[in-house]
Amino acid sequence: MTAIAGVTQGEEAAALASVRAGDEVAFATLADRYRRQLRVHCYRMLGSVDDAEDMVQETLLRAWRARESFEGRSLFRTWLYRIATNLCLNALERRPRRITPPDLGPATQNPRAGLIGSPELPWLEPYPDHLLELTAPVDAEPDAIVVARETIELVYLAAIQHLPPRQRAIFILRDTLGWPATETAALLETSVFSVKSGLQRARATMRRRLPDRRLDWKSATRPTEDELVILRRFMDAYERSDAGALTALLREDARQTMPPIPAWFEGRATIVAQKAWWLGPGSTGDLRALPIVANRQPAAAFYRRRFNDTTYRLICVDVLRIEDGQIVEISSFLDPLIKSFALSATL
């Protein structure tokens, strides 16, 4: 018998027989092997951590209710993916795609622009790395495929939101998870020709939306040591209110976004000028930072203590995109987009 994720086909067949007979414990044990990868799949489709968790819960509920109809003609994993993907496609018909500030217009050149949040807009959300870690001894797909860094980074998620829903599903199943065209066509109840043509169009869109990439992240699942060094220097620059040190870390054409604030900034000089009220004369307080990881990228949770206060309070999570030893993008996420990180509100 062939092993599947550490469990033989015979053992999984026996578990499925128990599930069809109404064994809730057997169902929970089997479903837990797939929960993490289903949540990542739904996150890629929807761009929201909360929405992804809702879809997973609904997927498992529907699978349990329809357990007697599962005849084992496909893998249990494929059946769950079919339910989850169709739920996501239905959700995308009812709601707008997730956005980032550059989707709303050009960068502002005024470093003192009013920074007013728009939390009602459907912002792309960051994904806490603790949700990417294994929650069971085995997993149903190799970790490098399920949460490959290249396909969980924010720049990838932002690009994929521009695909029409069915193209998005095809692209994720084929290019991200490596499913065969025949299996993808069966899941989506369409033809292999439609899958191949949809994938071709999706790839063309992604090539236009993604920046030129020097590094191949397919074999990486965590930030590199060099990136962590840059992250520590980045946090230190803020904690010491050192605008010069921040300037040295940024590439000349770097960009800064701050969802749910629609305004965004492009260019090292503009970014540093915008940060002047935090870094130097006129600042409102001092900062402390904790290193974290989001979307497999180096990140920091920032806490600010106002000069008339004694407590450091959480203000944002900064996610860094680093290329060739320089920061090329800072994505600063404010409330309510960081609640899934379960960070302490104060230090």
C-alpha positions as CSV (number, residue, x, y, z in Angstrom):
1,M,0.0,0.0,0.0
2,T,1.2,3.5,-0.9
3,A,1.7,6.0,2.0
4,I,-0.2,9.2,1.8
5,A,1.0,11.9,4.2
6,G,2.3,9.2,6.6
7,V,-1.0,7.2,6.4
8,T,-1.5,4.3,4.0
9,Q,-4.3,4.2,1.5
10,G,-5.8,1.3,3.4
11,E,-5.7,3.2,6.7
12,E,-7.3,6.3,5.0
13,A,-10.0,4.1,3.4
14,A,-10.8,2.6,6.8
15,A,-11.0,6.1,8.3
16,L,-13.4,7.1,5.4
17,A,-15.6,4.1,6.1
18,S,-15.9,5.2,9.7
19,V,-16.7,8.7,8.6
20,R,-19.4,7.6,6.2
21,A,-20.8,5.6,9.2
22,G,-21.1,8.8,11.2
23,D,-17.9,8.7,13.3
24,E,-17.3,12.3,14.2
25,V,-13.9,11.6,15.8
26,A,-12.7,9.9,12.6
27,F,-13.9,12.8,10.5
28,A,-12.2,15.4,12.7
29,T,-8.9,13.4,12.7
30,L,-9.0,13.1,8.9
31,A,-10.1,16.7,8.3
32,D,-7.4,18.1,10.6
33,R,-4.7,16.9,8.2
34,Y,-6.1,19.3,5.6
35,R,-7.3,22.2,7.6
36,R,-4.1,24.3,7.4
37,Q,-3.7,23.9,3.6
38,L,-7.4,24.6,3.0
39,R,-7.1,27.8,5.0
40,V,-4.1,28.9,2.9
41,H,-5.9,28.0,-0.3
42,C,-9.0,30.0,0.7
43,Y,-6.7,32.9,1.8
44,R,-5.1,32.9,-1.7
45,M,-8.5,33.0,-3.2
46,L,-10.1,35.6,-1.0
47,G,-7.1,37.7,0.4
48,S,-8.6,37.7,3.9
49,V,-7.6,35.6,6.9
50,D,-11.1,35.8,8.5
51,D,-12.9,35.0,5.3
52,A,-10.5,32.1,4.7
53,E,-11.3,30.6,8.2
54,D,-15.0,31.0,7.6
55,M,-14.7,29.1,4.3
56,V,-12.7,26.3,6.0
57,Q,-15.4,26.0,8.7
58,E,-18.1,25.9,6.0
59,T,-16.2,23.4,3.9
60,L,-15.8,21.0,6.8
61,L,-19.4,21.4,7.8
62,R,-20.6,20.7,4.3
63,A,-18.3,17.7,3.9
64,W,-19.6,16.2,7.2
65,R,-23.2,16.7,6.1
66,A,-22.5,15.1,2.7
67,R,-20.2,12.4,4.0
68,E,-22.4,9.5,2.9
69,S,-22.2,10.8,-0.7
70,F,-18.4,10.6,-0.9
71,E,-17.7,7.3,-2.7
72,G,-14.0,7.5,-2.7
73,R,-13.7,8.0,-6.5
74,S,-11.3,10.9,-5.8
75,L,-9.0,11.6,-3.0
76,F,-10.6,13.0,0.2
77,R,-8.3,16.0,-0.2
78,T,-9.6,16.6,-3.7
79,W,-13.2,16.5,-2.5
80,L,-12.4,19.0,0.2
81,Y,-10.7,21.3,-2.2
82,R,-13.7,21.1,-4.6
83,I,-16.0,22.2,-1.8
84,A,-13.7,25.0,-0.6
85,T,-13.0,26.3,-4.1
86,N,-16.6,26.5,-5.0
87,L,-17.5,28.2,-1.8
88,C,-14.8,30.8,-2.5
89,L,-16.0,31.3,-6.1
90,N,-19.5,31.9,-4.8
91,A,-18.2,34.3,-2.2
92,L,-16.3,36.2,-4.9
93,E,-19.5,36.7,-6.9
94,R,-21.0,38.6,-3.9
95,R,-18.1,40.8,-2.8
96,P,-15.4,43.0,-4.4
97,R,-11.8,41.8,-4.8
98,R,-9.3,42.7,-2.1
99,I,-7.2,45.8,-2.8
100,T,-4.0,47.5,-1.8
101,P,-3.5,51.3,-1.8
102,P,-1.8,51.4,-5.3
103,D,-5.0,50.0,-6.7
104,L,-6.8,53.3,-5.8
105,G,-4.6,55.7,-7.6
106,P,-1.0,57.1,-7.9
107,A,1.3,57.7,-5.1
108,T,1.1,61.0,-3.2
109,Q,4.1,63.2,-3.4
110,N,3.1,65.2,-0.3
111,P,4.8,63.6,2.7
112,R,2.4,65.6,5.0
113,A,-0.7,64.3,3.3
114,G,-3.6,63.7,5.6
115,L,-3.6,60.1,6.6
116,I,-7.2,59.2,7.1
117,G,-8.2,55.5,7.2
118,S,-10.9,53.8,5.2
119,P,-11.5,50.6,7.1
120,E,-14.7,50.0,5.1
121,L,-12.8,49.2,1.9
122,P,-11.9,45.5,1.2
123,W,-8.2,45.6,2.0
124,L,-5.8,42.7,1.4
125,E,-4.9,41.3,4.8
126,P,-1.5,40.0,5.9
127,Y,-1.2,36.3,7.0
128,P,0.4,35.5,10.4
129,D,3.1,32.9,10.0
130,H,2.0,31.1,13.2
131,L,-1.0,30.0,11.1
132,L,1.3,28.5,8.5
133,E,3.0,26.1,11.0
134,L,2.1,22.5,11.1
135,T,-0.7,21.8,13.6
136,A,-0.5,18.0,13.2
137,P,2.4,15.5,13.0
138,V,1.7,14.9,9.2
139,D,0.4,17.0,6.4
140,A,-1.4,16.0,3.3
141,E,0.9,17.9,0.9
142,P,4.6,18.8,1.1
143,D,5.1,22.0,3.1
144,A,7.1,23.5,0.2
145,I,4.1,23.3,-2.0
146,V,1.4,24.4,0.4
147,V,3.1,27.5,1.8
148,A,6.0,28.1,-0.6
149,R,7.2,31.6,0.1
150,E,6.9,32.7,-3.5
151,T,3.1,32.0,-3.5
152,I,2.3,33.5,-0.1
153,E,4.2,36.8,-0.3
154,L,2.1,40.0,-0.3
155,V,3.2,41.0,-3.7
156,Y,1.9,37.7,-5.1
157,L,-1.4,38.0,-3.2
158,A,-1.9,41.5,-4.5
159,A,-1.3,40.4,-8.0
160,I,-3.5,37.4,-7.9
161,Q,-6.5,39.5,-6.7
162,H,-6.5,41.0,-10.2
163,L,-7.5,37.7,-11.8
164,P,-11.1,36.9,-12.5
165,P,-12.4,34.3,-9.9
166,R,-12.3,31.2,-12.1
167,Q,-8.9,32.2,-13.6
168,R,-7.7,32.7,-10.0
169,A,-8.8,29.2,-9.1
170,I,-7.2,27.7,-12.1
171,F,-3.9,29.5,-11.5
172,I,-3.8,28.6,-7.9
173,L,-4.6,24.9,-8.5
174,R,-2.3,24.6,-11.5
175,D,0.7,26.9,-10.9
176,T,0.7,27.2,-7.1
177,L,-0.3,23.7,-6.1
178,G,0.9,21.9,-9.2
179,W,-2.3,20.0,-9.9
180,P,-2.7,18.3,-13.3
181,A,-5.0,20.0,-15.9
182,T,-7.3,16.9,-15.8
183,E,-7.7,17.1,-12.0
184,T,-8.2,20.8,-12.1
185,A,-10.8,20.5,-14.8
186,A,-12.7,17.8,-12.9
187,L,-12.7,19.9,-9.7
188,L,-14.1,22.9,-11.6
189,E,-16.4,20.8,-13.7
190,T,-15.0,22.2,-16.9
191,S,-12.9,21.0,-19.9
192,V,-9.1,20.6,-20.0
193,F,-9.1,23.1,-22.9
194,S,-10.8,25.7,-20.7
195,V,-8.3,25.1,-17.9
196,K,-5.3,25.5,-20.3
197,S,-6.7,28.7,-21.9
198,G,-7.6,30.1,-18.5
199,L,-4.1,29.4,-17.2
200,Q,-2.5,31.0,-20.2
201,R,-4.5,34.2,-19.6
202,A,-3.9,34.2,-15.9
203,R,-0.1,33.8,-16.4
204,A,-0.1,36.8,-18.7
205,T,-1.8,38.9,-16.1
206,M,0.5,37.8,-13.4
207,R,3.6,38.6,-15.5
208,R,2.3,42.1,-15.9
209,R,1.4,42.5,-12.2
210,L,4.5,41.0,-10.5
211,P,7.8,42.8,-10.3
212,D,10.9,41.4,-11.9
213,R,12.3,38.9,-9.5
214,R,15.9,38.1,-9.1
215,L,15.5,35.4,-6.5
216,D,13.6,32.2,-6.6
217,W,11.7,31.7,-3.4
218,K,10.3,28.3,-4.2
219,S,12.7,26.5,-1.9
220,A,12.4,29.0,0.9
221,T,9.9,28.9,3.7
222,R,11.3,31.5,6.1
223,P,13.1,34.9,5.8
224,T,16.8,34.5,5.2
225,E,19.4,35.4,7.8
226,D,20.5,38.4,5.7
227,E,16.9,39.6,5.7
228,L,16.6,39.2,9.4
229,V,19.8,41.3,9.8
230,I,18.1,44.1,7.7
231,L,14.9,43.7,9.8
232,R,16.9,44.3,13.0
233,R,18.5,47.3,11.5
234,F,15.1,48.6,10.4
235,M,13.7,48.2,13.9
236,D,16.7,49.8,15.5
237,A,16.4,52.8,13.2
238,Y,12.9,53.4,14.5
239,E,13.7,52.8,18.1
240,R,16.7,55.2,17.9
241,S,14.7,57.7,15.8
242,D,17.5,57.6,13.2
243,A,16.1,58.8,9.9
244,G,19.6,58.5,8.4
245,A,19.8,54.8,9.2
246,L,16.3,54.3,7.7
247,T,17.4,56.1,4.5
248,A,20.4,53.8,4.2
249,L,18.1,50.7,4.3
250,L,15.7,51.8,1.5
251,R,16.1,51.4,-2.2
252,E,15.8,54.7,-4.1
253,D,12.4,53.6,-5.6
254,A,11.0,52.0,-2.5
255,R,7.3,52.3,-1.7
256,Q,5.3,52.5,1.5
257,T,1.7,51.6,2.0
258,M,-0.4,51.8,5.2
259,P,-3.8,50.1,4.8
260,P,-6.5,51.0,5.7
261,I,-5.1,54.4,4.8
262,P,-5.6,54.8,1.0
263,A,-2.6,57.2,0.5
264,W,0.7,55.6,-0.3
265,F,4.3,56.9,-0.9
266,E,6.9,56.1,-3.5
267,G,10.6,57.0,-3.4
268,R,13.1,56.9,-0.5
269,A,13.1,60.6,0.1
270,T,9.3,60.9,0.3
271,I,9.1,57.9,2.6
272,V,11.7,59.3,5.0
273,A,10.1,62.7,4.9
274,Q,6.7,61.2,5.8
275,K,8.3,59.3,8.7
276,A,9.9,62.5,10.1
277,W,7.1,62.9,12.6
278,W,8.0,59.6,14.1
279,L,11.7,59.9,13.7
280,G,13.2,63.1,15.1
281,P,12.1,66.6,16.2
282,G,8.3,66.9,16.3
283,S,7.7,63.2,16.9
284,T,4.8,62.2,19.2
285,G,6.6,59.6,21.2
286,D,9.1,56.8,21.2
287,L,8.8,53.3,19.6
288,R,9.5,49.7,20.5
289,A,9.5,46.8,18.0
290,L,9.1,43.1,18.1
291,P,10.3,40.9,15.3
292,I,7.6,38.6,13.7
293,V,7.0,36.9,10.4
294,A,4.1,37.5,8.1
295,N,3.5,35.9,4.7
296,R,6.9,34.3,5.1
297,Q,8.4,37.8,5.0
298,P,10.4,39.6,7.7
299,A,8.0,41.8,9.7
300,A,7.9,43.9,12.9
301,A,5.1,44.8,15.3
302,F,5.5,48.4,16.4
303,Y,4.4,49.8,19.7
304,R,4.4,53.6,20.5
305,R,4.6,55.3,23.8
306,R,3.4,58.9,23.7
307,F,5.5,61.3,25.7
308,N,2.6,61.8,28.2
309,D,2.0,58.1,28.6
310,T,3.8,55.3,30.4
311,T,2.6,52.4,28.2
312,Y,3.7,51.2,24.7
313,R,0.6,50.6,22.6
314,L,0.4,48.5,19.4
315,I,0.1,50.7,16.3
316,C,1.0,48.6,13.3
317,V,2.7,45.6,11.7
318,D,5.3,46.4,9.1
319,V,6.0,43.7,6.5
320,L,9.2,44.2,4.5
321,R,10.0,43.1,0.9
322,I,13.7,43.0,0.5
323,E,15.7,42.6,-2.7
324,D,19.5,42.7,-3.1
325,G,20.0,43.7,0.5
326,Q,17.7,46.8,0.4
327,I,14.1,47.3,1.4
328,V,11.9,47.9,-1.6
329,E,8.5,47.9,0.0
330,I,7.1,48.5,3.5
331,S,3.5,47.4,4.0
332,S,2.4,48.9,7.3
333,F,-0.9,47.3,8.4
334,L,-3.0,49.2,11.0
335,D,-6.1,48.1,12.9
336,P,-8.3,46.3,12.1
337,L,-6.2,44.4,9.6
338,I,-3.8,42.9,12.2
339,K,-6.2,41.3,14.7
340,S,-5.4,37.8,13.4
341,F,-1.8,38.2,14.7
342,A,-3.1,37.9,18.3
343,L,-0.4,40.4,19.4
344,S,-0.5,41.9,22.9
345,A,-2.1,45.4,22.7
346,T,0.5,46.9,25.1
347,L,4.1,46.4,26.2
